[in-house]
């Protein structure tokens, strides 16, 4: 089929799959507003099941209509009864389907940190809330210069959002770069890495502050798109993405990082940033290695 026909069919089927799931999810989300914890937990489990089923439907649609080879490499024994911190590089909207392909129904349904403004998006905002996605309020440097009293509030919100996951298996996804990689952003930052933007450590430090006792396992995910540049979402749905590599490496969090005050303890903050920097250096080299292997194949 021509690419435009494939793209339209794929989008229509994804839309149909979404419409089938969104009604029950929103209804359960409304019921979840009732302030009765046992009912709220039951509603959360039901919403997660719907989300996982929706994701499996989308995986089937891609498998039916697109030729993409998802090259998933994982050295971990994944379990839905275990909590994970997923750290990934970020280049494209295709990164999200890549994570879905790699982790859906193999780990707890993952949580992304979302901008607080998204809660007001019709239908989707309620769905995100029902899925217990943490909503972040990020302050710009200009705002903090005018309102220094807001310094650190965004990280406090992160910690409070994570507290609801205590004692429950959860997969928290964090893009340390904070935004999608582009050559322009790379040059603007004067990033010391060849393939990555500078990582931001504060968000995951506060995730660990809230969940460190149960979240000892890090899944270091490296996503590589062999080719000239990362593809966009239309390229994926229209069948123009031949190969996606998702490389997953399991590592244990150092004991020294499981407890500490990232904001108030400069020594702990330095140790934490050094650990992130070392991880990012290895990821930068891994991206080069995976690209070389793909180009030689």
LUMDRENLUM-286751 format. One line per 5 residues: their letters; for each residue x, y, z of C-alpha. Coordinates in pm, 1 decimal. Each point is the difference from the previous one (the first is absolute). Example, Ala and Ser with C-alpha at 12.3 -4.5 7.8 and 13.67 -1.06 7.14 Angstrom:
as = 1230.0 -450.0 780.0  137.0 344.0 -66.0
This chain:
xxxxx = 0.0 0.0 0.0  111.8 361.2 -49.7  134.3 154.1 320.6  -285.5 248.3 26.0  -257.9 -281.3 -13.3
xxxxx = 187.4 -194.2 267.9  17.5 312.5 216.9  -371.3 75.4 -28.7  -102.2 -360.4 72.0  235.5 -23.4 298.6
xxxxx = -126.4 328.2 146.9  -365.0 -99.3 -49.7  51.2 -332.5 175.2  189.4 164.8 287.4  -284.8 254.5 28.9
xxxxx = -257.7 -280.9 6.1  200.8 -186.6 262.6  18.6 320.2 207.7  -373.7 71.4 -28.0  -80.9 -354.3 115.5
xxxxx = 211.1 42.5 313.0  -46.8 366.7 88.5  -370.0 -24.9 95.4  38.3 -268.4 267.9  321.9 164.2 120.8
xxxxx = -168.3 337.7 47.8  -300.1 -158.5 173.2  228.8 -183.6 242.8  198.7 322.6 44.4  -317.7 181.1 110.1
xxxxx = -81.3 -279.4 246.5  355.6 27.2 130.0  -76.9 355.6 114.0  -201.8 -148.2 287.3  214.0 31.7 317.4
xxxxx = 4.4 -369.4 95.2  354.6 -147.5 -21.8  -102.3 -367.1 -65.0  -219.6 112.0 -291.5  273.6 229.8 -128.9
xxxxx = 253.3 -286.1 1.5  -244.9 -223.3 -187.4  -62.1 275.9 -253.6  374.6 53.7 -46.1  48.1 -371.7 -74.0
xxxxx = -286.7 5.6 -252.3  137.0 309.0 -173.5  345.1 -159.1 -24.2  -150.4 -312.6 -158.3  -177.5 214.4 -260.2
xxxxx = 321.0 192.8 -73.5  203.1 -320.1 -41.3  -267.7 -147.9 -228.1  -1.4 320.1 -206.5  379.0 -18.4 -31.0
xxxxx = -15.3 -364.4 -109.4  -257.9 96.9 -262.7  230.9 268.1 -136.5  289.5 -246.7 -11.1  -217.4 -235.5 -206.0
xxxxx = -93.6 283.3 -238.3  365.9 88.5 -59.7  85.6 -367.0 -51.8  -281.5 -38.6 -254.8  57.3 313.9 -206.3
xxxxx = 360.8 113.2 38.7  330.9 -175.4 -77.7  194.8 140.0 296.5  243.1 -245.7 155.7  1.6 63.0 376.3
xxxxx = 341.3 -120.2 111.0  -53.4 -40.7 376.9  315.0 -94.2 192.8  -46.1 -55.9 372.8  228.4 -155.6 259.8
xxxxx = -262.0 18.9 279.5  -263.3 -247.4 119.4  -295.1 237.5 1.2  -294.4 -43.8 236.2  -330.8 178.0 55.9
xxxxx = 48.3 -48.8 374.9  317.7 209.3 12.2  55.1 377.1 -3.2  232.7 158.4 -254.6  152.1 335.5 -76.0
xxxxx = 33.5 26.9 -379.0  258.5 249.9 -123.2  4.1 60.0 -374.9  139.1 232.1 -260.8  -263.7 200.5 -188.5
xxxxx = 7.3 79.4 -371.7  -349.0 -39.3 -145.7  -367.7 -64.4 70.9  80.1 -351.1 -122.3  181.8 -52.4 330.9
xxxxx = -335.8 -56.1 173.5  -120.9 -281.4 -232.0  349.9 -147.3 36.5  -35.9 -12.0 379.3  -351.2 -143.3 -32.3
xxxxx = 134.4 -272.6 -229.1  278.7 -82.2 243.4  -183.5 11.0 334.1  -377.7 -33.5 -30.0  -126.3 -291.0 212.7
xxxxx = 358.7 -85.9 91.4  31.2 267.4 270.6  -260.8 205.3 187.3  -165.2 247.8 -237.5  237.4 291.5 -10.1
xxxxx = -51.2 350.7 128.6  123.7 308.2 -181.1  41.2 337.5 165.3  -231.4 240.5 -181.5  -27.2 375.1 -13.3
xxxxx = -266.4 119.2 241.2  -184.1 182.8 -279.8  -89.5 -333.7 -164.6  -251.6 -78.0 273.8  -232.8 256.0 -163.2
xxxxx = 1.9 -172.7 -340.9  -355.7 -130.0 -59.2  -34.6 -375.1 64.0  375.4 -62.3 -4.1  57.9 195.6 321.4
xxxxx = -247.8 -217.7 189.7  151.5 -313.4 -156.3  350.5 106.6 107.2  -128.6 70.8 351.3  -178.0 -338.8 16.7
xxxxx = 328.5 -164.5 -104.5  173.3 173.7 293.5  244.8 181.7 -226.4  191.8 255.6 209.6  -61.3 357.7 -110.6
xxxxx = 295.5 235.0 21.9  5.9 377.5 22.0  329.6 117.7 -145.1  129.2 349.7 73.5  217.2 183.1 -249.2
xxxxx = 321.6 173.3 102.7  -168.0 333.8 -73.4  -289.8 -87.2 232.0  235.0 -110.9 278.7  199.9 321.4 -35.4
xxxxx = -318.4 198.5 70.5  -142.2 -246.9 254.5  290.1 -161.8 192.0  -250.6 -138.2 251.4  -100.8 -258.5 -265.7
xxxxx = 353.5 -144.8 -12.8  -19.7 -376.8 48.6  -379.6 -22.1 -11.9  1.3 -199.5 -324.1  211.1 -269.7 164.8
xxxxx = -225.0 -0.4 306.1  -294.6 -66.0 -232.3  193.2 -293.2 -148.9  51.8 -151.4 342.7  -365.3 42.3 101.5
xxxxx = -118.5 -149.9 -329.6  215.5 -308.7 55.5  -121.8 -60.5 353.4  -322.6 -156.7 -133.6  210.7 -279.9 -154.1
xxxxx = 152.0 -108.5 331.0  -48.8 -372.8 53.6  -131.3 -58.5 -354.6  193.2 -133.7 -300.6  61.7 291.2 -234.4
xxxxx = 214.0 86.6 -300.7  102.6 365.9 -3.6  137.8 128.0 -331.0  232.5 298.3 1.0  159.8 166.7 -300.7
xxxxx = 301.9 154.6 168.5  60.9 243.7 -285.6  -336.6 161.9 72.4  -72.4 54.7 -368.9  54.0 -168.2 -335.1
xxxxx = 351.9 2.1 -139.2  63.8 223.6 -300.9  330.0 121.2 -146.8  -104.2 359.4 75.5  -64.1 -74.3 368.9
xxxxx = 323.1 -197.5 15.7  198.0 294.9 -135.5  -181.7 251.8 220.8  80.6 -200.8 312.3  357.3 -64.6 -110.3
xxxxx = -66.7 -354.2 118.2  312.7 -202.7 77.7  -170.9 -312.2 -140.6  -1.4 -90.1 -369.3  -354.0 -139.5 -14.5
xxxxx = -172.4 136.7 310.2  -105.6 320.8 167.4  114.3 74.4 353.1  -189.1 -212.6 255.6  -207.7 145.5 282.5
xxxxx = 35.5 -189.2 325.7  -245.7 171.6 234.0  -316.7 -175.0 -118.8  125.3 -354.1 51.1  165.8 97.6 327.9
xxxxx = -340.5 92.8 138.0  -159.3 -315.2 -144.7  256.4 -199.2 196.8  -58.6 210.6 309.5  -366.5 -105.4 -10.1
xxxxx = 38.2 -356.9 -129.1  362.1 -97.9 56.1  -80.6 -291.8 232.7  -202.9 -177.4 -268.6  167.7 132.6 -315.9
xxxxx = 351.2 -141.3 5.7  5.2 -105.7 -364.1  83.7 236.4 -284.7  -75.7 -95.7 -359.0  243.5 200.7 -209.6
xxxxx = -171.5 24.4 -341.1  184.8 111.1 -311.5  -215.8 59.3 -308.4  174.4 17.0 -335.7  -146.4 67.9 -344.6
xxxxx = 247.0 -119.3 -263.5  3.0 262.9 -272.7  64.2 366.2 -57.9  -236.1 138.7 265.1  -270.0 -115.5 245.2
xxxxx = -337.0 -58.6 -171.6  -319.9 182.8 83.7  -328.9 -161.2 99.1  -140.7 21.1 -355.3  301.9 -187.7 -131.3
xxxxx = -76.6 -278.9 248.3  -373.5 -33.3 -68.9  51.2 24.7 -377.4  248.1 -287.0 -4.2  315.4 198.9 -72.6
xxxxx = 198.2 -113.5 306.7  189.2 -319.6 -76.6  194.4 -59.4 320.7  -15.7 115.1 363.3  249.2 -119.5 260.2
xxxxx = -106.7 0.4 365.9  293.8 -102.1 216.6  -88.7 -67.4 365.8  264.4 -44.3 266.8  -88.7 -78.0 361.1
xxxxx = 207.0 151.6 278.2  -40.2 26.0 374.7  -5.9 337.1 168.1  301.8 59.9 225.3  -94.9 -18.3 367.5
xxxxx = 150.6 345.0 56.5  -263.4 154.4 -230.1  -306.0 -154.8 160.9  -0.9 247.5 287.7  101.3 361.9 -9.0
xxxxx = -111.0 360.5 -32.2  58.8 109.3 -357.9  -95.7 361.2 70.6  165.6 52.5 337.1  306.2 -227.2 -9.4
xxxxx = 259.9 114.6 -257.6  212.6 -313.7 49.3  -294.9 -229.4 -72.0  -96.5 215.0 -298.6  355.6 -25.0 -136.3
xxxxx = 0.2 -381.2 37.3  -336.9 -24.9 -168.9  101.5 222.7 -291.3  323.5 -195.5 -41.8  -196.8 -327.2 -21.1
xxxxx = -231.6 151.2 -263.8  297.3 140.8 -192.7  172.0 -341.3 -6.6  -322.0 -165.4 -117.9  -36.0 263.4 -274.1
xxxxx = 358.2 -50.2 -118.2  -63.7 -372.8 -37.4  -325.7 65.9 -182.5  172.4 241.1 -238.4  255.6 -268.3 -90.0
xxxxx = -273.7 -264.2 -25.7  -189.2 208.8 -256.5  311.3 17.6 -219.0  50.4 -375.2 35.2  -360.0 -86.5 -90.4
xxxxx = 3.0 231.2 -301.2  324.7 -149.4 -124.5  -140.2 -354.3 35.8  -318.6 96.7 -188.5  190.5 169.7 -281.3
xx = 228.1 -300.6 -45.0  -287.8 -249.9 -7.5
